[in-house]
């Protein structure tokens, strides 16, 4: 048996991908991370960050909307693009969502790898479930997959069990 490093599901010997989460089992390089202290980072970057540096922290001032994760209080600003995919990253998954909800216990809450799309259409915000395994809900009402739904300021969207309040700028 091969134990999946992502979800700990036991898989048959010789399996290439996990039957539970789809993560690659064989032939992958092991990833190693290293800790970089704040001091080392400041030395590498310098004390003054260039104003044109593309890695500057984002403060959300130009956001057209935001997603407020109700369980954690985290706010994810929506700006730069007009359309975002929502989901969770899974090891070995070639397609990545624009907004990764993995760090918010998305796997345990039943969020699919590519769960939904949220986009701005002129002055409206549109939401569409992408045929996710555990479904999506707006204010407690289950949505049909692949059908666009308009969102209003303050609506509660649930991706599986992960609840998110939609906040629209100038609503």
RAFENCOR-V999885 format. One record per pair of residues at least 24 apart in sequence whose C-alpha atoms are under 8 Angstrom apart, sorted by the first residue. I is the first residue (numbers start at 1). GAP is how many residues later the second one is. D is the distance in Angstrom with one decimal. If there is no record, write none. Layout:
i:I gap:GAP d:D
i:I gap:GAP d:D
This chain:
i:6 gap:84 d:7.4
i:6 gap:85 d:6.6
i:21 gap:69 d:7.6
i:22 gap:68 d:7.9
i:22 gap:70 d:7.6
i:22 gap:71 d:7.3
i:23 gap:67 d:6.4
i:23 gap:68 d:5.3
i:23 gap:69 d:4.9
i:23 gap:70 d:6.3
i:24 gap:67 d:6.9
i:24 gap:68 d:4.8
i:24 gap:69 d:7.7
i:63 gap:106 d:7.4
i:64 gap:104 d:6.5
i:64 gap:105 d:5.4
i:65 gap:101 d:7.5
i:65 gap:102 d:5.6
i:65 gap:103 d:4.3
i:65 gap:104 d:5.2
i:66 gap:100 d:6.2
i:66 gap:101 d:5.2
i:66 gap:102 d:6.5
i:66 gap:103 d:7.9
i:67 gap:97 d:6.1
i:67 gap:98 d:5.8
i:67 gap:99 d:5.1
i:67 gap:100 d:6.2
i:68 gap:96 d:5.4
i:68 gap:97 d:4.9
i:68 gap:98 d:6.4
i:68 gap:99 d:7.2
i:69 gap:93 d:7.8
i:69 gap:94 d:6.3
i:69 gap:95 d:4.5
i:69 gap:96 d:6.4
i:70 gap:93 d:5.8
i:70 gap:94 d:5.6
i:70 gap:95 d:6.7
i:71 gap:91 d:7.8
i:71 gap:92 d:7.2
i:72 gap:32 d:7.5
i:82 gap:37 d:5.4
i:82 gap:38 d:5.1
i:82 gap:39 d:7.6
i:83 gap:34 d:7.0
i:83 gap:35 d:5.9
i:83 gap:36 d:4.1
i:83 gap:37 d:6.4
i:84 gap:33 d:5.7
i:84 gap:34 d:5.4
i:84 gap:35 d:6.2
i:85 gap:29 d:6.8
i:85 gap:30 d:7.4
i:85 gap:31 d:5.8
i:85 gap:32 d:4.4
i:85 gap:33 d:6.5
i:86 gap:28 d:6.2
i:86 gap:29 d:5.7
i:86 gap:30 d:5.2
i:86 gap:31 d:6.0
i:86 gap:32 d:7.5
i:87 gap:24 d:6.2
i:87 gap:25 d:5.7
i:87 gap:26 d:4.7
i:87 gap:27 d:4.7
i:87 gap:28 d:5.0
i:87 gap:29 d:6.9
i:88 gap:24 d:6.5
i:88 gap:25 d:4.6
i:88 gap:26 d:6.9
i:89 gap:24 d:6.1
i:106 gap:56 d:6.8
i:109 gap:50 d:7.8
i:109 gap:51 d:5.9
i:109 gap:52 d:4.8
i:109 gap:53 d:5.5
i:110 gap:24 d:6.0
i:110 gap:49 d:7.3
i:110 gap:50 d:4.9
i:110 gap:51 d:6.3
i:110 gap:52 d:7.6
i:111 gap:48 d:5.7
i:111 gap:49 d:5.5
i:111 gap:50 d:7.7
i:111 gap:51 d:7.3
i:115 gap:44 d:7.2
i:124 gap:26 d:6.9
i:124 gap:27 d:7.3
i:124 gap:28 d:8.0
i:125 gap:25 d:5.9
i:125 gap:26 d:5.3
i:125 gap:27 d:7.2
i:126 gap:24 d:4.6
i:126 gap:25 d:5.8
i:127 gap:24 d:6.6
i:134 gap:25 d:7.5
i:134 gap:26 d:5.0
i:135 gap:24 d:6.5
i:135 gap:25 d:5.6
i:136 gap:24 d:5.9
